[in-house]
Amino acid sequence: MTQTTGGFTSAGLALEAQALTLPSLTMAEALELGEIAVQLARERALAIGIEVRLLEWTVFHVSLPGSSPDFDTWMSRKARVVLATGHSTMYERVLAEEQGIDWYAVKGLPEETHAIHGGGLALNVKGLGLAGILLVSGLPQVEDHLLGVDAIAEYLARKGELA
């Protein structure tokens, strides 16, 4: 693994995604998840952008002080990867590195519109599959991913769904 991907493995990221499966995802729940991510970011004094989407529909968007308009472009590119694959952007990046492939060439998707950089997390619902996306942008990719994981884990813990 390269240093930029935090030593993750695709197998570990697949298990992580399974553990973070949601019982449901309504608009109200998407907003609550976004608010949790913002709360974590504020507690950590992070200058980031956060979005929650119900598939292609952006239902929550916050740009925190110190963030940049460029973060919106990054979040859009990450969202396209999750929509195309059903997996987190970090999973796709790590898997491509493990396989030694050029992800963009293999998938036939342009880097200009797609980004396999951490911070795009699939919001999967039990029995349904991909229902939404949590996007974080503005930190190094491992930290973007981990903030997303923390937000989903906190959301599930508040719902009594995660130990």
Summary of the structure (lengths in Angstrom):
residues: 163
radius of gyration: 14.5
end to end distance: 29.2
largest distance: 41.8
contacts: 540
relative contact order: 0.22
helix: 49%
strand: 18%
